[in-house]
């Protein structure tokens, strides 16, 4: 955490728009007080960015299940219409999960998008994928690593900012992941939000949180948990793929318009 009391100078941004899929929508971090019922790293970043900036506004156009091309087709123009000076985009993870998902081709698509966003004058934040070696996503670890290197090249060429989740080793802890093992938990979203703010050199109030010690599990208990996970999460995911369905079908973005992150009469920090 960068101590917010060290320097009273505010950050330079007034309007933040977040683009992407379930990661940016905030899935895995449920909060009934948040618009859309999920908080997530982007909401947490916006909460911190609004401190000391009465005119700060935030929109979140991300929708779960979206592929990179869908993010491009459905979110980029609406984002530019909001005239942001800070934009984040995280997309391509769902593509990598699919057979034939090519990290090089995905990067070619993303390069033009980042150029367009950066050309508007906004600061653009890109996310590397996390190291998934200890998760159910381990089969795409090599593709994620290739995609990440492409992202670093894009960021250097387009003068974008890299929020490096691969280097955030705390995410290797299972408690950083939600019960579906595909999305981040509230602890994971909190940790990522602090990393984003540190990357942007924004002083903030997010204290590092440590995972709690977990009790030892028997082999039988671990296998029972695996069976429950497969029934509740993995099988429905496979069925959606077979039916060419998405978890985002019928879902709209939770913050289509740029507005204050806190509601009327709700002071900064009240969502904590």
WOTA-V926597 format. One record per pair of residues at least 12 apart in sequence whose C-alpha atoms are under 7 Angstrom apart, sorted by sequence separation. I is the first residue (numbers start at 1). J is the second residue. D is the distance in Angstrom with one decimal. If there is no record, write none. Layout:
BEGIN
I&J&D  I&J&D
END
This chain:
BEGIN
26&38&5.4  46&58&6.5  176&188&4.2  194&206&6.0  26&39&5.4  27&40&6.7  26&40&3.6  61&75&6.3  92&106&6.7  25&40&6.6  26&41&6.5  129&144&6.1  24&40&6.8  24&41&6.9  171&188&6.7  191&208&6.9  24&42&6.1  129&148&6.5  128&148&5.1  68&91&5.3  128&151&6.8  18&42&7.0  67&91&6.9  68&92&5.0  67&92&6.2  67&94&5.7  68&95&6.9  67&95&5.8  65&94&6.8  163&196&5.8  126&160&7.0  87&122&6.5  125&160&5.9  126&161&6.1  127&162&5.8  128&163&6.5  130&165&4.8  131&166&5.0  85&121&6.6  86&122&5.1  87&123&6.1  88&124&5.6  89&125&6.4  90&126&6.1  124&160&5.0  125&161&4.7  126&162&5.0  127&163&4.8  128&164&5.2  129&165&5.8  130&166&4.1  163&199&6.4  175&211&6.3  25&62&5.1  85&122&4.0  86&123&4.7  87&124&4.9  88&125&4.5  89&126&5.6  90&127&5.6  123&160&6.6  124&161&6.0  125&162&5.9  126&163&5.9  127&164&6.0  128&165&5.5  129&166&5.8  24&62&5.8  25&63&5.9  84&122&6.2  85&123&6.0  86&124&6.1  87&125&6.2  88&126&6.1  125&163&6.6  127&165&6.7  128&166&6.1  134&172&6.7  25&64&6.6  22&62&6.8  103&143&6.1  107&147&6.8  118&158&6.8  14&55&6.5  15&56&5.7  16&57&6.4  17&58&5.8  18&59&6.4  19&60&6.4  21&62&5.0  22&63&5.8  10&52&6.8  14&56&4.7  15&57&4.8  16&58&4.8  17&59&4.7  18&60&4.7  19&61&5.3  20&62&4.4  21&63&4.8  22&64&3.7  14&57&6.4  15&58&5.7  16&59&6.4  17&60&5.7  18&61&6.1  19&62&4.9  20&63&6.6  21&64&4.5  22&65&6.2  97&140&6.7  103&146&6.3  104&147&6.6  107&150&6.1  111&154&5.9  115&158&5.9  18&62&6.7  21&65&5.8  96&140&6.8  103&147&4.8  107&151&6.8  114&158&6.9  21&66&5.2  136&181&6.7  135&181&7.0  96&143&7.0  180&229&6.7  20&71&6.1  180&233&5.9  19&75&6.6  17&79&6.5  17&84&6.2  16&84&5.6  15&84&4.9  16&85&6.5  17&86&6.5  18&87&5.7  19&88&5.9  20&89&5.6  15&85&5.6  16&86&4.7  17&87&5.0  18&88&4.8  19&89&4.7  20&90&5.0  21&91&6.4  14&85&6.7  15&86&6.2  16&87&5.7  17&88&6.6  18&89&6.2  19&90&6.6  20&91&5.2  13&85&6.0  13&86&6.4  41&189&4.6  45&193&5.5  40&189&5.5  41&190&6.0  44&193&6.1  28&178&5.5  41&192&6.2  42&193&6.9  41&193&4.7  45&197&6.7  28&183&5.5  27&183&6.5  28&184&5.4  29&185&5.6  48&204&6.0  28&185&5.0  29&186&4.6  28&186&6.6  23&183&6.8  82&258&6.8  65&246&5.5  65&247&5.3  66&248&6.8  64&247&6.2  65&248&5.0  64&248&4.8  63&248&6.1  63&251&6.8  63&252&6.5  63&253&5.5  11&202&6.3  62&253&5.7  61&253&4.8  1&194&6.8  60&253&6.6  61&254&6.7  60&254&6.3  61&255&6.1  60&255&4.7  61&256&5.8  2&198&6.7  59&255&4.9  60&256&6.3  1&198&6.8  59&256&5.8  59&257&5.4  4&203&4.4  59&258&4.3  3&203&5.6  4&204&5.2  58&258&4.6  59&259&6.6  2&203&4.7  3&204&6.4  4&205&6.6  57&258&5.2  58&259&5.3  2&204&6.0  57&259&4.4  58&260&6.1  1&204&6.5  57&260&4.6  58&261&6.1  1&205&7.0  56&260&6.2  57&261&6.7  1&206&6.3  1&207&6.2  47&261&6.2  46&261&6.5  51&268&6.5  36&254&5.2  35&254&6.2  47&268&6.7
END
